[in-house]
Amino acid sequence: VQVYHWYISRHLLTIANNPSFYYKERNDYILHVSLKYFFLSLQTHSERFVFIAEWYDPNASLFRRYELLFYPEDGSVEMHDVKNHRTFLKRTKYEDLHLEDLFIGNKVNVFSRQLVLIDYGDQYTARQLGSRKEKTLALIKPDAVPKAGEIIEIINKAGFTLTKLKMMTLSRKEATDFHIDHQSRPFLNELIQFITSGPVIAMEILRDDAICEWKRLLGPANSGLARTDAPGSIRALFGTDGIKNAAHGPDSFACAARVRYFKNILILFWFCYMFNVKVKPFVTAD
């Protein structure tokens, strides 16, 4: 970049020191130099995509956050430690990572480290890849578990791919951890009592723009309102009210990640939660 600054500064200095340039000629010359500078920078700087990724460090029992840079031109990767503001991995060719692997919610393996992609690292990456595939959490609540087959059919017809699924029953502590963003809400106790009243089904689902599309398919949080505003939504079809509303999904991945372990499940949740479990038939319960 410093070379480019020197390049364009030298030519602008030429203009300033040359009184023979008329006003229009100066403008034309500035445009010519600027375009030359622009195309030179395009030739020199290869395209790159940046993601915020997390890796669980089992020794320290914490998540470490990195910037993961991917260069599609030669398949090379680079990593920066976000907390310590230093390079963790210099740009290196890595043949096992491909552009189609890079989407929010996916897990990628980089030199034996399993990274979870939780957010875009810059606006360019978000614009270019934002419409690509994402993974998100779909949770069927106790009131709708008997209708799980119908709900999963709706999810499939909406273009989602179900990649992981598990049935479980939450303890009060686990349910409280799940709903940590509702700690100050007056309906918290009622919500906890309901969510622990029976089994839930947690699913990982995949499609383009999965987070927004799943929220749209769910409909408004209050099932009564959903029947008016989104009559074809899951909450309108299977929910009862604002608590017993059939299903749930996270609002965003761009939140601070929290970690919880229980029943051999690693839970990652962004205000709500997202998870990583082994695939089991949904009829299997712990």
MIDOSE-1310 file (N, C-alpha, C; in nm, 2 decimals, decimal comma, always signed):
residues 286
vqvy	+0,08/-0,12/+0,00/+0,00/+0,00/+0,00/+0,09/+0,13/+0,00; +0,20/+0,12/+0,07/+0,29/+0,24/+0,08/+0,34/+0,27/-0,06; +0,37/+0,16/-0,14/+0,42/+0,18/-0,28/+0,31/+0,25/-0,36; +0,19/+0,22/-0,34/+0,08/+0,28/-0,42/+0,07/+0,43/-0,38
hwyi	+0,08/+0,46/-0,25/+0,07/+0,60/-0,20/+0,19/+0,68/-0,26; +0,31/+0,62/-0,27/+0,42/+0,69/-0,33/+0,40/+0,71/-0,47; +0,34/+0,61/-0,54/+0,32/+0,62/-0,68/+0,22/+0,73/-0,72; +0,11/+0,74/-0,65/+0,01/+0,84/-0,69/+0,06/+0,98/-0,64
srhl	+0,13/+0,98/-0,52/+0,18/+1,11/-0,47/+0,28/+1,17/-0,57; +0,36/+1,09/-0,62/+0,46/+1,14/-0,72/+0,40/+1,20/-0,84; +0,29/+1,14/-0,89/+0,22/+1,20/-1,01/+0,15/+1,32/-0,97; +0,09/+1,33/-0,86/+0,02/+1,45/-0,82/+0,11/+1,57/-0,79
ltia	+0,23/+1,53/-0,75/+0,34/+1,63/-0,73/+0,38/+1,69/-0,87; +0,38/+1,60/-0,97/+0,41/+1,64/-1,10/+0,31/+1,75/-1,15; +0,19/+1,73/-1,12/+0,08/+1,82/-1,16/+0,10/+1,96/-1,09; +0,13/+1,95/-0,96/+0,14/+2,07/-0,88/+0,26/+2,16/-0,93
nnps	+0,37/+2,09/-0,97/+0,49/+2,16/-1,01/+0,49/+2,20/-1,15; +0,39/+2,17/-1,23/+0,39/+2,20/-1,37/+0,28/+2,30/-1,40; +0,32/+2,42/-1,41/+0,22/+2,53/-1,44/+0,16/+2,52/-1,58; +0,22/+2,44/-1,67/+0,17/+2,43/-1,80/+0,03/+2,35/-1,81
fyyk	+0,00/+2,28/-1,71/-0,12/+2,21/-1,71/-0,24/+2,30/-1,69; -0,33/+2,30/-1,78/-0,46/+2,37/-1,77/-0,55/+2,30/-1,67; -0,66/+2,36/-1,63/-0,75/+2,30/-1,54/-0,81/+2,17/-1,59; -0,86/+2,17/-1,71/-0,92/+2,04/-1,77/-0,81/+1,94/-1,78
ernd	-0,69/+1,98/-1,82/-0,58/+1,88/-1,84/-0,54/+1,82/-1,71; -0,55/+1,90/-1,60/-0,51/+1,85/-1,47/-0,62/+1,74/-1,43; -0,74/+1,78/-1,45/-0,85/+1,68/-1,41/-0,83/+1,55/-1,49; -0,81/+1,56/-1,62/-0,79/+1,44/-1,70/-0,67/+1,36/-1,65
yilh	-0,56/+1,43/-1,62/-0,44/+1,36/-1,57/-0,47/+1,29/-1,44; -0,54/+1,36/-1,35/-0,57/+1,30/-1,22/-0,65/+1,17/-1,24; -0,75/+1,18/-1,33/-0,84/+1,07/-1,35/-0,75/+0,95/-1,41; -0,66/+0,98/-1,50/-0,58/+0,88/-1,56/-0,49/+0,81/-1,45
vslk	-0,43/+0,89/-1,37/-0,34/+0,83/-1,26/-0,43/+0,75/-1,16; -0,54/+0,80/-1,13/-0,63/+0,73/-1,03/-0,67/+0,59/-1,09; -0,71/+0,59/-1,22/-0,75/+0,46/-1,28/-0,63/+0,37/-1,28; -0,52/+0,42/-1,32/-0,40/+0,34/-1,33/-0,37/+0,28/-1,19
yffl	-0,38/+0,36/-1,09/-0,36/+0,32/-0,95/-0,46/+0,21/-0,91; -0,58/+0,23/-0,95/-0,69/+0,13/-0,91/-0,66/+0,00/-0,98; -0,63/-0,01/-1,11/-0,61/-0,13/-1,17/-0,48/-0,20/-1,13; -0,38/-0,12/-1,09/-0,26/-0,18/-1,04/-0,29/-0,25/-0,91
slqt	-0,37/-0,18/-0,82/-0,40/-0,25/-0,69/-0,48/-0,37/-0,71; -0,57/-0,38/-0,81/-0,65/-0,50/-0,84/-0,56/-0,61/-0,88; -0,46/-0,58/-0,96/-0,37/-0,69/-1,00/-0,28/-0,74/-0,89; -0,25/-0,65/-0,80/-0,15/-0,69/-0,69/-0,22/-0,76/-0,57
hser	-0,35/-0,71/-0,54/-0,41/-0,77/-0,42/-0,51/-0,88/-0,46; -0,49/-1,00/-0,42/-0,57/-1,11/-0,45/-0,70/-1,10/-0,36; -0,81/-1,16/-0,41/-0,93/-1,16/-0,33/-0,92/-1,24/-0,20; -0,98/-1,20/-0,10/-0,98/-1,28/+0,03/-1,11/-1,26/+0,10
fvfi	-1,14/-1,37/+0,17/-1,27/-1,37/+0,25/-1,23/-1,38/+0,40; -1,29/-1,31/+0,49/-1,26/-1,31/+0,63/-1,38/-1,35/+0,71; -1,35/-1,45/+0,80/-1,45/-1,50/+0,89/-1,40/-1,49/+1,04; -1,50/-1,47/+1,13/-1,46/-1,48/+1,27/-1,49/-1,63/+1,31
aewy	-1,39/-1,69/+1,36/-1,40/-1,84/+1,40/-1,36/-1,86/+1,54; -1,42/-1,97/+1,60/-1,38/-2,00/+1,74/-1,33/-2,15/+1,74; -1,24/-2,17/+1,83/-1,18/-2,30/+1,85/-1,18/-2,33/+2,00; -1,23/-2,44/+2,04/-1,24/-2,48/+2,18/-1,10/-2,53/+2,22
dpna	-1,04/-2,47/+2,32/-0,91/-2,52/+2,38/-0,94/-2,61/+2,50; -0,93/-2,74/+2,48/-0,96/-2,83/+2,59/-0,87/-2,81/+2,71; -0,75/-2,77/+2,69/-0,65/-2,75/+2,80/-0,69/-2,64/+2,89; -0,74/-2,53/+2,83/-0,78/-2,41/+2,91/-0,93/-2,41/+2,94
slfr	-1,00/-2,50/+2,87/-1,15/-2,51/+2,89/-1,21/-2,37/+2,85; -1,17/-2,32/+2,74/-1,23/-2,19/+2,69/-1,22/-2,19/+2,54; -1,30/-2,10/+2,48/-1,30/-2,08/+2,34/-1,21/-1,97/+2,30; -1,13/-1,99/+2,20/-1,04/-1,89/+2,15/-1,09/-1,84/+2,01
ryel	-1,09/-1,71/+2,00/-1,15/-1,65/+1,88/-1,04/-1,60/+1,78; -1,06/-1,63/+1,65/-0,96/-1,60/+1,55/-1,03/-1,53/+1,43; -0,95/-1,46/+1,36/-0,99/-1,42/+1,22/-0,93/-1,52/+1,13; -1,02/-1,58/+1,05/-0,98/-1,68/+0,95/-0,99/-1,61/+0,81
lfyp	-0,87/-1,60/+0,74/-0,87/-1,54/+0,61/-0,85/-1,66/+0,51; -0,93/-1,65/+0,40/-0,92/-1,75/+0,30/-0,90/-1,68/+0,16; -0,79/-1,73/+0,09/-0,76/-1,67/-0,04/-0,80/-1,77/-0,15; -0,91/-1,75/-0,22/-0,95/-1,85/-0,32/-0,86/-1,87/-0,44
edgs	-0,78/-1,77/-0,46/-0,68/-1,77/-0,58/-0,59/-1,89/-0,57; -0,54/-1,92/-0,45/-0,45/-2,04/-0,44/-0,49/-2,13/-0,32; -0,60/-2,11/-0,26/-0,65/-2,19/-0,15/-0,57/-2,18/-0,02; -0,51/-2,07/-0,01/-0,43/-2,05/+0,12/-0,51/-1,99/+0,23
vemh	-0,46/-2,01/+0,35/-0,53/-1,96/+0,47/-0,44/-1,88/+0,56; -0,50/-1,80/+0,64/-0,42/-1,72/+0,74/-0,51/-1,70/+0,86; -0,45/-1,69/+0,98/-0,53/-1,68/+1,10/-0,46/-1,57/+1,19; -0,55/-1,49/+1,26/-0,50/-1,39/+1,35/-0,58/-1,41/+1,48
dvkn	-0,50/-1,41/+1,59/-0,56/-1,42/+1,73/-0,63/-1,28/+1,76; -0,76/-1,29/+1,78/-0,84/-1,16/+1,80/-0,80/-1,10/+1,93; -0,80/-1,18/+2,04/-0,77/-1,13/+2,17/-0,64/-1,06/+2,19; -0,53/-1,13/+2,14/-0,40/-1,09/+2,16/-0,34/-1,01/+2,04
hrtf	-0,42/-0,98/+1,94/-0,39/-0,90/+1,83/-0,25/-0,94/+1,76; -0,24/-1,07/+1,73/-0,12/-1,11/+1,67/-0,15/-1,22/+1,57; -0,05/-1,24/+1,48/-0,07/-1,35/+1,38/-0,06/-1,48/+1,44; -0,15/-1,57/+1,42/-0,15/-1,71/+1,47/-0,10/-1,80/+1,37
lkrt	-0,13/-1,78/+1,24/-0,09/-1,87/+1,13/-0,06/-1,78/+1,01; +0,06/-1,78/+0,96/+0,10/-1,70/+0,84/+0,03/-1,76/+0,72; +0,01/-1,68/+0,62/-0,05/-1,73/+0,50/+0,02/-1,86/+0,45; -0,06/-1,96/+0,44/-0,01/-2,09/+0,40/-0,11/-2,17/+0,31
kyed	-0,07/-2,23/+0,21/-0,16/-2,31/+0,13/-0,21/-2,43/+0,21; -0,35/-2,45/+0,19/-0,41/-2,56/+0,26/-0,52/-2,62/+0,17; -0,50/-2,73/+0,12/-0,58/-2,79/+0,02/-0,71/-2,85/+0,07; -0,73/-2,87/+0,20/-0,85/-2,93/+0,25/-0,96/-2,83/+0,28
lhle	-0,94/-2,71/+0,26/-1,05/-2,61/+0,28/-1,08/-2,55/+0,15; -1,22/-2,54/+0,12/-1,26/-2,49/-0,01/-1,37/-2,38/+0,02; -1,39/-2,30/-0,08/-1,48/-2,19/-0,07/-1,62/-2,23/-0,03; -1,67/-2,35/-0,08/-1,80/-2,39/-0,05/-1,81/-2,44/+0,10
dlfi	-1,70/-2,45/+0,17/-1,71/-2,49/+0,31/-1,73/-2,36/+0,40; -1,72/-2,25/+0,34/-1,72/-2,12/+0,42/-1,86/-2,06/+0,43; -1,93/-2,10/+0,53/-2,06/-2,03/+0,56/-2,08/-2,03/+0,71; -2,16/-1,94/+0,75/-2,19/-1,92/+0,90/-2,25/-2,04/+0,96
gnkv	-2,19/-2,08/+1,07/-2,24/-2,20/+1,14/-2,17/-2,33/+1,11; -2,09/-2,33/+1,00/-2,02/-2,45/+0,96/-1,89/-2,47/+1,05; -1,85/-2,60/+1,05/-1,73/-2,63/+1,12/-1,63/-2,67/+1,02; -1,51/-2,61/+1,02/-1,40/-2,64/+0,93/-1,28/-2,69/+1,01
nvfs	-1,20/-2,77/+0,94/-1,08/-2,82/+1,01/-0,96/-2,76/+0,94; -0,88/-2,68/+1,02/-0,76/-2,62/+0,96/-0,64/-2,67/+1,04; -0,56/-2,75/+0,98/-0,44/-2,80/+1,05/-0,48/-2,87/+1,18; -0,58/-2,96/+1,18/-0,62/-3,04/+1,29/-0,69/-2,95/+1,40
rqlv	-0,73/-2,83/+1,37/-0,81/-2,75/+1,46/-0,95/-2,74/+1,40; -1,05/-2,78/+1,48/-1,19/-2,76/+1,43/-1,24/-2,63/+1,47; -1,27/-2,55/+1,37/-1,31/-2,41/+1,39/-1,46/-2,40/+1,36; -1,53/-2,32/+1,44/-1,67/-2,29/+1,41/-1,68/-2,15/+1,36
lidy	-1,73/-2,13/+1,24/-1,75/-2,00/+1,18/-1,87/-1,93/+1,23; -1,85/-1,82/+1,31/-1,96/-1,76/+1,38/-2,01/-1,63/+1,32; -1,92/-1,57/+1,24/-1,96/-1,44/+1,19/-1,87/-1,40/+1,07; -1,91/-1,30/+0,99/-1,83/-1,25/+0,88/-1,73/-1,15/+0,94
gdqy	-1,61/-1,15/+0,89/-1,50/-1,07/+0,94/-1,50/-0,93/+0,88; -1,56/-0,91/+0,77/-1,57/-0,77/+0,71/-1,69/-0,76/+0,62; -1,72/-0,64/+0,58/-1,84/-0,61/+0,50/-1,83/-0,68/+0,36; -1,71/-0,68/+0,30/-1,69/-0,74/+0,17/-1,73/-0,89/+0,17
tarq	-1,68/-0,96/+0,27/-1,72/-1,10/+0,28/-1,87/-1,12/+0,30; -1,93/-1,04/+0,39/-2,07/-1,04/+0,41/-2,15/-1,02/+0,28; -2,11/-0,92/+0,20/-2,18/-0,89/+0,08/-2,16/-1,01/-0,02; -2,04/-1,06/-0,03/-2,01/-1,16/-0,14/-2,07/-1,30/-0,10
lgsr	-2,07/-1,33/+0,03/-2,10/-1,47/+0,07/-2,23/-1,47/+0,15; -2,29/-1,36/+0,18/-2,40/-1,35/+0,27/-2,52/-1,43/+0,23; -2,54/-1,45/+0,10/-2,65/-1,53/+0,06/-2,62/-1,68/+0,04; -2,50/-1,72/+0,09/-2,46/-1,86/+0,08/-2,52/-1,94/+0,20
kekt	-2,49/-2,06/+0,21/-2,55/-2,15/+0,31/-2,51/-2,11/+0,45; -2,60/-2,13/+0,54/-2,58/-2,11/+0,69/-2,64/-2,23/+0,76; -2,59/-2,25/+0,88/-2,65/-2,34/+0,97/-2,71/-2,27/+1,09; -2,82/-2,32/+1,14/-2,88/-2,26/+1,26/-2,95/-2,37/+1,34
lali	-3,00/-2,33/+1,46/-3,07/-2,42/+1,55/-3,22/-2,41/+1,53; -3,28/-2,53/+1,52/-3,43/-2,54/+1,52/-3,46/-2,62/+1,64; -3,54/-2,56/+1,74/-3,58/-2,64/+1,86/-3,73/-2,66/+1,86; -3,77/-2,78/+1,87/-3,91/-2,81/+1,88/-3,94/-2,82/+2,03
kpda	-4,03/-2,74/+2,08/-4,06/-2,74/+2,22/-4,16/-2,85/+2,27; -4,17/-2,88/+2,40/-4,25/-2,99/+2,45/-4,39/-3,00/+2,39; -4,46/-2,88/+2,38/-4,60/-2,89/+2,33/-4,61/-2,94/+2,19; -4,50/-2,92/+2,11/-4,51/-2,96/+1,97/-4,44/-3,09/+1,93
vpka	-4,37/-3,15/+2,03/-4,30/-3,28/+2,00/-4,39/-3,39/+1,94; -4,52/-3,40/+1,98/-4,61/-3,50/+1,92/-4,63/-3,47/+1,77; -4,61/-3,34/+1,73/-4,63/-3,30/+1,59/-4,49/-3,29/+1,52; -4,39/-3,35/+1,57/-4,25/-3,33/+1,52/-4,24/-3,37/+1,37
geii	-4,31/-3,48/+1,34/-4,30/-3,53/+1,20/-4,36/-3,43/+1,10; -4,47/-3,37/+1,14/-4,53/-3,26/+1,05/-4,44/-3,14/+1,04; -4,38/-3,10/+1,15/-4,29/-2,98/+1,15/-4,17/-3,01/+1,07; -4,11/-3,13/+1,08/-3,99/-3,16/+1,01/-4,02/-3,16/+0,86
eiin	-4,14/-3,21/+0,82/-4,18/-3,21/+0,68/-4,19/-3,07/+0,63; -4,25/-2,97/+0,71/-4,25/-2,83/+0,67/-4,12/-2,78/+0,65; -4,03/-2,81/+0,74/-3,89/-2,76/+0,73/-3,82/-2,81/+0,60; -3,84/-2,94/+0,57/-3,78/-2,99/+0,45/-3,84/-2,92/+0,32
kagf	-3,97/-2,90/+0,32/-4,04/-2,84/+0,21/-3,99/-2,70/+0,19; -3,95/-2,63/+0,30/-3,90/-2,49/+0,29/-3,76/-2,48/+0,24; -3,70/-2,60/+0,20/-3,57/-2,59/+0,15/-3,45/-2,61/+0,24; -3,48/-2,65/+0,37/-3,38/-2,67/+0,46/-3,33/-2,82/+0,45
tltk	-3,21/-2,84/+0,49/-3,15/-2,97/+0,51/-3,13/-3,00/+0,65; -3,18/-3,10/+0,71/-3,16/-3,14/+0,85/-3,03/-3,22/+0,86; -2,93/-3,16/+0,93/-2,80/-3,22/+0,93/-2,77/-3,29/+1,06; -2,84/-3,25/+1,17/-2,82/-3,31/+1,30/-2,95/-3,30/+1,38
lkmm	-2,97/-3,40/+1,47/-3,10/-3,40/+1,54/-3,08/-3,48/+1,67; -3,14/-3,44/+1,78/-3,14/-3,51/+1,90/-3,26/-3,48/+1,99; -3,31/-3,58/+2,06/-3,42/-3,55/+2,15/-3,36/-3,55/+2,29; -3,40/-3,46/+2,38/-3,34/-3,45/+2,51/-3,44/-3,39/+2,61
tlsr	-3,42/-3,41/+2,74/-3,50/-3,34/+2,84/-3,41/-3,25/+2,92; -3,45/-3,12/+2,93/-3,36/-3,03/+3,00/-3,39/-3,02/+3,15; -3,29/-3,00/+3,23/-3,31/-2,98/+3,37/-3,34/-2,83/+3,38; -3,38/-2,79/+3,50/-3,41/-2,65/+3,53/-3,29/-2,56/+3,51
keat	-3,17/-2,61/+3,55/-3,05/-2,53/+3,54/-3,01/-2,51/+3,39; -3,02/-2,62/+3,31/-2,99/-2,62/+3,17/-3,09/-2,52/+3,10; -3,22/-2,53/+3,13/-3,32/-2,44/+3,07/-3,29/-2,29/+3,11; -3,25/-2,27/+3,23/-3,21/-2,13/+3,27/-3,09/-2,08/+3,20
dfhi	-2,99/-2,17/+3,18/-2,88/-2,13/+3,10/-2,92/-2,10/+2,95; -3,01/-2,18/+2,90/-3,05/-2,15/+2,76/-3,12/-2,02/+2,75; -3,19/-1,98/+2,85/-3,27/-1,86/+2,84/-3,21/-1,74/+2,92; -3,08/-1,74/+2,92/-3,01/-1,64/+3,00/-3,04/-1,50/+2,96
dhqs	-3,08/-1,48/+2,83/-3,12/-1,34/+2,78/-3,26/-1,30/+2,83; -3,33/-1,39/+2,90/-3,46/-1,36/+2,95/-3,46/-1,35/+3,10; -3,35/-1,33/+3,16/-3,34/-1,34/+3,31/-3,42/-1,23/+3,38; -3,44/-1,12/+3,32/-3,51/-1,01/+3,38/-3,66/-1,00/+3,34
rpfl	-3,70/-1,10/+3,25/-3,84/-1,10/+3,20/-3,93/-1,16/+3,31; -4,05/-1,10/+3,32/-4,15/-1,15/+3,42/-4,20/-1,30/+3,39; -4,19/-1,34/+3,26/-4,24/-1,47/+3,22/-4,14/-1,58/+3,23; -4,02/-1,55/+3,29/-3,91/-1,65/+3,29/-3,95/-1,78/+3,36
neli	-4,00/-1,77/+3,48/-4,04/-1,89/+3,55/-4,14/-1,98/+3,48; -4,23/-1,91/+3,42/-4,33/-1,99/+3,34/-4,27/-2,05/+3,22; -4,17/-1,98/+3,16/-4,10/-2,04/+3,04/-4,02/-2,16/+3,08; -3,94/-2,14/+3,19/-3,86/-2,25/+3,24/-3,94/-2,38/+3,28
qfit	-4,05/-2,35/+3,35/-4,14/-2,46/+3,39/-4,19/-2,54/+3,26; -4,23/-2,46/+3,16/-4,28/-2,52/+3,04/-4,17/-2,60/+2,96; -4,05/-2,54/+2,94/-3,95/-2,60/+2,86/-3,89/-2,73/+2,92; -3,91/-2,74/+3,06/-3,86/-2,86/+3,13/-3,97/-2,96/+3,15
sgpv	-4,09/-2,93/+3,10/-4,21/-3,02/+3,13/-4,21/-3,15/+3,05; -4,12/-3,16/+2,95/-4,12/-3,27/+2,86/-4,00/-3,27/+2,77; -3,98/-3,36/+2,68/-3,86/-3,36/+2,59/-3,87/-3,25/+2,49; -3,76/-3,21/+2,44/-3,75/-3,12/+2,33/-3,66/-3,18/+2,22
iame	-3,68/-3,14/+2,10/-3,60/-3,19/+1,99/-3,52/-3,08/+1,93; -3,38/-3,10/+1,94/-3,29/-3,00/+1,89/-3,24/-3,04/+1,75; -3,24/-2,95/+1,65/-3,20/-2,99/+1,52/-3,11/-2,88/+1,47; -3,01/-2,92/+1,39/-2,92/-2,83/+1,31/-2,98/-2,84/+1,17
ilrd	-3,01/-2,72/+1,12/-3,07/-2,71/+0,98/-2,98/-2,62/+0,89; -2,98/-2,65/+0,77/-2,89/-2,58/+0,67/-2,97/-2,54/+0,55; -2,94/-2,41/+0,50/-2,99/-2,36/+0,37/-2,93/-2,22/+0,36; -2,95/-2,16/+0,24/-2,91/-2,02/+0,22/-2,99/-1,93/+0,32
daic	-2,91/-1,84/+0,38/-2,97/-1,74/+0,47/-3,06/-1,81/+0,57; -3,01/-1,92/+0,64/-3,08/-2,01/+0,72/-3,14/-1,93/+0,84; -3,07/-1,84/+0,90/-3,12/-1,78/+1,03/-3,24/-1,70/+1,00; -3,24/-1,61/+0,90/-3,36/-1,53/+0,86/-3,47/-1,61/+0,81
ewkr	-3,44/-1,71/+0,73/-3,55/-1,80/+0,67/-3,62/-1,88/+0,78; -3,54/-1,93/+0,88/-3,60/-2,01/+0,98/-3,69/-1,92/+1,07; -3,64/-1,80/+1,10/-3,73/-1,70/+1,18/-3,86/-1,67/+1,10; -3,84/-1,66/+0,97/-3,96/-1,63/+0,89/-4,06/-1,75/+0,89
llgp	-4,01/-1,87/+0,88/-4,09/-1,99/+0,89/-4,16/-2,01/+1,02; -4,09/-1,97/+1,13/-4,14/-1,98/+1,27/-4,26/-1,88/+1,28; -4,25/-1,76/+1,23/-4,36/-1,66/+1,25/-4,34/-1,59/+1,38; -4,43/-1,49/+1,41/-4,42/-1,41/+1,54/-4,41/-1,50/+1,66
ansg	-4,35/-1,45/+1,77/-4,33/-1,53/+1,89/-4,47/-1,57/+1,96; -4,56/-1,48/+1,95/-4,69/-1,50/+2,00/-4,78/-1,58/+1,90; -4,82/-1,70/+1,93/-4,89/-1,78/+1,84/-5,02/-1,72/+1,79; -5,09/-1,64/+1,88/-5,21/-1,58/+1,84/-5,19/-1,47/+1,74
lart	-5,08/-1,39/+1,75/-5,04/-1,30/+1,65/-5,00/-1,36/+1,52; -4,93/-1,48/+1,54/-4,89/-1,55/+1,42/-5,00/-1,60/+1,33; -5,11/-1,64/+1,40/-5,23/-1,68/+1,32/-5,29/-1,57/+1,24; -5,27/-1,45/+1,29/-5,32/-1,33/+1,21/-5,22/-1,28/+1,11
dapg	-5,10/-1,27/+1,14/-5,00/-1,21/+1,06/-4,93/-1,31/+0,97; -4,91/-1,44/+1,01/-4,84/-1,54/+0,93/-4,91/-1,67/+0,95; -5,03/-1,69/+0,89/-5,11/-1,80/+0,92/-5,05/-1,94/+0,88; -4,96/-1,93/+0,79/-4,89/-2,06/+0,74/-4,77/-2,09/+0,82
sira	-4,73/-2,01/+0,92/-4,61/-2,03/+1,00/-4,62/-2,15/+1,10; -4,51/-2,20/+1,14/-4,51/-2,31/+1,24/-4,58/-2,27/+1,37; -4,56/-2,15/+1,42/-4,62/-2,11/+1,55/-4,77/-2,09/+1,53; -4,81/-2,05/+1,41/-4,95/-2,03/+1,39/-5,02/-2,17/+1,38
lfgt	-4,96/-2,27/+1,32/-5,02/-2,40/+1,30/-5,01/-2,49/+1,43; -4,90/-2,47/+1,51/-4,88/-2,57/+1,62/-4,88/-2,50/+1,75; -4,87/-2,37/+1,76/-4,85/-2,30/+1,89/-4,98/-2,27/+1,96; -4,97/-2,23/+2,08/-5,09/-2,19/+2,16/-5,09/-2,04/+2,20
dgik	-4,98/-2,00/+2,25/-4,96/-1,86/+2,30/-4,82/-1,81/+2,29; -4,78/-1,72/+2,37/-4,64/-1,66/+2,36/-4,54/-1,75/+2,43; -4,58/-1,84/+2,52/-4,49/-1,94/+2,58/-4,49/-2,07/+2,51; -4,61/-2,13/+2,50/-4,63/-2,26/+2,43/-4,64/-2,23/+2,28
naah	-4,53/-2,19/+2,22/-4,53/-2,15/+2,08/-4,46/-2,24/+1,98; -4,45/-2,37/+2,02/-4,41/-2,48/+1,93/-4,26/-2,49/+1,90; -4,20/-2,38/+1,87/-4,06/-2,40/+1,83/-3,98/-2,27/+1,85; -3,85/-2,28/+1,83/-3,76/-2,17/+1,86/-3,64/-2,16/+1,77
gpds	-3,58/-2,05/+1,75/-3,46/-2,03/+1,67/-3,38/-1,91/+1,71; -3,25/-1,91/+1,71/-3,17/-1,80/+1,74/-3,19/-1,68/+1,65; -3,17/-1,56/+1,71/-3,19/-1,44/+1,62/-3,07/-1,41/+1,54; -2,95/-1,45/+1,59/-2,82/-1,40/+1,52/-2,71/-1,49/+1,57
faca	-2,60/-1,49/+1,48/-2,48/-1,55/+1,52/-2,38/-1,44/+1,56; -2,41/-1,32/+1,54/-2,32/-1,21/+1,56/-2,33/-1,16/+1,71; -2,33/-1,25/+1,80/-2,34/-1,22/+1,94/-2,22/-1,29/+2,02; -2,20/-1,25/+2,14/-2,10/-1,32/+2,22/-2,13/-1,46/+2,24
arvr	-2,04/-1,55/+2,21/-2,06/-1,69/+2,23/-2,04/-1,73/+2,37; -2,13/-1,82/+2,42/-2,12/-1,88/+2,55/-2,11/-2,03/+2,53; -2,06/-2,10/+2,63/-2,04/-2,24/+2,62/-2,10/-2,31/+2,74; -2,16/-2,43/+2,72/-2,21/-2,51/+2,82/-2,20/-2,66/+2,78
yfkn	-2,16/-2,74/+2,87/-2,16/-2,89/+2,85/-2,27/-2,95/+2,93; -2,35/-3,04/+2,87/-2,43/-3,13/+2,95/-2,48/-3,24/+2,86; -2,50/-3,36/+2,93/-2,54/-3,48/+2,86/-2,46/-3,51/+2,73; -2,33/-3,48/+2,74/-2,23/-3,51/+2,63/-2,26/-3,42/+2,51
ilil	-2,33/-3,31/+2,53/-2,36/-3,22/+2,42/-2,28/-3,09/+2,44; -2,21/-3,04/+2,34/-2,14/-2,92/+2,34/-2,24/-2,81/+2,29; -2,28/-2,72/+2,38/-2,37/-2,62/+2,34/-2,30/-2,48/+2,31; -2,32/-2,43/+2,20/-2,27/-2,29/+2,17/-2,40/-2,21/+2,14
fwfc	-2,42/-2,11/+2,22/-2,54/-2,03/+2,19/-2,51/-1,88/+2,19; -2,57/-1,82/+2,09/-2,56/-1,67/+2,07/-2,69/-1,61/+2,11; -2,69/-1,56/+2,24/-2,81/-1,51/+2,31/-2,90/-1,63/+2,33; -2,94/-1,70/+2,23/-3,01/-1,82/+2,25/-2,91/-1,93/+2,25
ymfn	-2,90/-2,01/+2,15/-2,79/-2,12/+2,15/-2,79/-2,19/+2,01; -2,67/-2,25/+1,99/-2,65/-2,34/+1,88/-2,57/-2,45/+1,93; -2,57/-2,57/+1,86/-2,51/-2,68/+1,92/-2,44/-2,77/+1,82; -2,36/-2,87/+1,88/-2,29/-2,96/+1,80/-2,31/-3,10/+1,86
vkvk	-2,39/-3,18/+1,80/-2,41/-3,31/+1,86/-2,39/-3,42/+1,75; -2,38/-3,54/+1,80/-2,37/-3,66/+1,70/-2,52/-3,68/+1,66; -2,53/-3,72/+1,53/-2,66/-3,75/+1,48/-2,72/-3,88/+1,54; -2,84/-3,87/+1,59/-2,91/-3,98/+1,64/-3,05/-3,98/+1,58
pfvt	-3,12/-4,09/+1,57/-3,26/-4,09/+1,53/-3,34/-4,01/+1,63; -3,44/-3,93/+1,58/-3,51/-3,84/+1,67/-3,59/-3,91/+1,78; -3,62/-4,04/+1,75/-3,70/-4,12/+1,85/-3,61/-4,16/+1,97; -3,48/-4,14/+1,95/-3,38/-4,18/+2,06/-3,38/-4,07/+2,17
ad	-3,40/-4,11/+2,29/-3,40/-4,01/+2,40/-3,29/-4,05/+2,50; -3,23/-3,96/+2,57/-3,13/-3,99/+2,67/-3,20/-4,05/+2,80
